[in-house]
Amino acid sequence: MITAWNALLQAKDPKEILNNRRLMQARDEINIEVEKQTHTPPKFTKDGKIAVLKINSQAQVHPVIATRWVSTCLISMNNI
């Protein structure tokens, strides 16, 4: 099975990357996993300075989910 990383390394030009089925499949897999993992809100320390996200996933989705929650928290804080 070709990995997404190998598909990128083997591409000869940008057009080949855009049309690569494995990369499209990898993107779909990540999007599905992000959607699954996004709905549990972070737990905050009593002072609200630290947030912890519990994520159980084989995919490396934690940066995307953390970024989404930061945006959500900032919007909430601005509406107070």
C-alpha positions as CSV (number, residue, x, y, z in Angstrom):
1,M,0.0,0.0,0.0
2,I,1.4,3.4,-1.0
3,T,1.5,5.9,1.9
4,A,0.6,9.5,1.5
5,W,4.2,10.5,2.2
6,N,5.5,8.2,-0.5
7,A,2.9,9.6,-2.9
8,L,4.3,13.1,-2.3
9,L,7.9,11.9,-2.7
10,Q,7.2,10.1,-5.9
11,A,5.3,12.9,-7.6
12,K,7.0,14.4,-10.6
13,D,5.0,17.7,-10.6
14,P,2.3,19.5,-8.6
15,K,-0.5,18.3,-11.0
16,E,0.4,14.7,-10.1
17,I,0.0,15.5,-6.4
18,L,-3.4,17.1,-7.0
19,N,-4.7,14.1,-8.9
20,N,-3.2,11.4,-6.7
21,R,-5.9,9.1,-5.4
22,R,-4.0,8.0,-2.3
23,L,-3.6,11.6,-1.2
24,M,-7.3,12.3,-1.8
25,Q,-8.1,9.2,0.3
26,A,-5.7,10.3,3.1
27,R,-7.3,13.7,3.2
28,D,-10.8,12.1,3.5
29,E,-9.5,9.8,6.3
30,I,-8.1,12.8,8.2
31,N,-11.3,14.8,7.7
32,I,-13.4,12.0,9.0
33,E,-11.1,11.5,12.1
34,V,-11.1,15.2,12.8
35,E,-14.9,15.3,12.7
36,K,-15.0,12.3,15.1
37,Q,-12.6,13.8,17.6
38,T,-13.7,17.5,17.6
39,H,-16.9,17.2,19.6
40,T,-15.5,16.6,23.1
41,P,-14.6,20.0,24.7
42,P,-11.3,20.5,26.5
43,K,-11.0,20.3,30.2
44,F,-9.6,23.4,31.8
45,T,-7.6,23.9,35.0
46,K,-9.3,25.9,37.7
47,D,-7.6,29.1,36.7
48,G,-8.5,28.5,33.0
49,K,-4.9,28.9,31.8
50,I,-4.4,25.3,30.7
51,A,-6.7,23.1,28.5
52,V,-6.4,19.4,28.0
53,L,-7.9,17.5,25.1
54,K,-8.3,13.8,25.3
55,I,-7.8,12.3,21.8
56,N,-7.7,8.6,21.0
57,S,-6.8,8.3,17.4
58,Q,-4.3,6.6,15.1
59,A,-4.2,9.7,13.0
60,Q,-2.2,12.8,13.9
61,V,-5.2,15.1,14.2
62,H,-4.4,16.8,17.5
63,P,-3.0,20.0,16.0
64,V,-6.1,20.5,13.9
65,I,-8.4,19.9,16.9
66,A,-6.5,22.1,19.2
67,T,-6.5,24.9,16.7
68,R,-10.3,24.6,16.3
69,W,-10.8,24.8,20.1
70,V,-8.5,27.8,20.4
71,S,-10.7,29.6,17.9
72,T,-13.9,28.6,19.7
73,C,-12.5,29.7,23.0
74,L,-11.3,33.0,21.8
75,I,-14.7,33.8,20.2
76,S,-16.4,32.8,23.5
77,M,-14.1,35.0,25.5
78,N,-14.7,38.0,23.2
79,N,-18.5,37.6,23.6
80,I,-18.3,37.9,27.4
